[in-house]
Amino acid sequence: MAGEVIHLASVICLSILSVTTVSSNLLLLIAIWKDPLNCFDSPTTSFIVGISLADLITSLTTEPFFAAYYYVAYTNGRDAVNDGLQTLFTAGSNISTVAICYSFLIVLALSWSQYIAIKCPHSFKKVVTKRNAIIFNMLSLFYLLFFMSLQFGGIMDQFTFLKLNLAINSSFLSINLVVVLFLLNAAFRRHLKRKRAFEHPEESYSPRSSRKSRRENLQQQFTAVAMYLAAILLLSALPHVITAQIFLYLSEELSPQANRNLQIALEISDLLLFAKVCLDAFVYAWRLPTYRRAMKILFFRRVTERSGYINGRHVNRFTEVSLSPQ
């Protein structure tokens, strides 16, 4: 009975998460592509695009496949699941594995890049370039696709593959992400403390210092985004990692009822990962004011153009920016 309730809850949650994630990530990608405020002209933007694409693919494939599978399991039982739906469920599992591991790698790279920006700002432009960011994104994807191929062609059985994936791509990356999140948080706090200590109010009126302050504020916003993404990823992934560890190594020693409870726990932990996929785009909207302004310019342009103040003297800053050449 508990399993059926969880299946129904999964269907409802996955349906809502899928639609929300697709919509939010499409808006994010459009904003980055158009970039009316030139606020995404940064090497780290490649990391954000990579995460957004991974989230979009997950919401378009894995979440609908899982929702269909759980709906049939809820209405007719798991035995009623046909081979076609089982194949889609397996494909969705593989896609989500690649997407989640890819998010781990990209968030890890984003966190390290922001750490370098704080600790070694002069080396940041040499190390973290658009070219290097794109190369890292591509190599990460090729590595994960190659790793996933190990379970096919008789190279290793699926149980061994799941253990290897859990050890290398989940547990190891989680530990690394915890370390870099701790270092980044400590460095960021020290940076803010030094900035407040050496800040001179009279310099704020200088155009040069004003431009520098805007760059620093944008850098701080991206650092906050990196920390929130890392924290959300860890909070959503660790329950799944722990539950999967128990399932893979102790399931044979547990009773049938305990195994059923463990499968329910895995299903719930999957929902946490899908919630993380949905939250990523909202973190950008929450922590990046420039992203919110870009969205207003892109999607409220027509309203602004119809305003009676466009040809008048009192044109506000939003109208001026929104009507500027792209």
Disulfide bonds with the S-S distance in Angstrom:
none
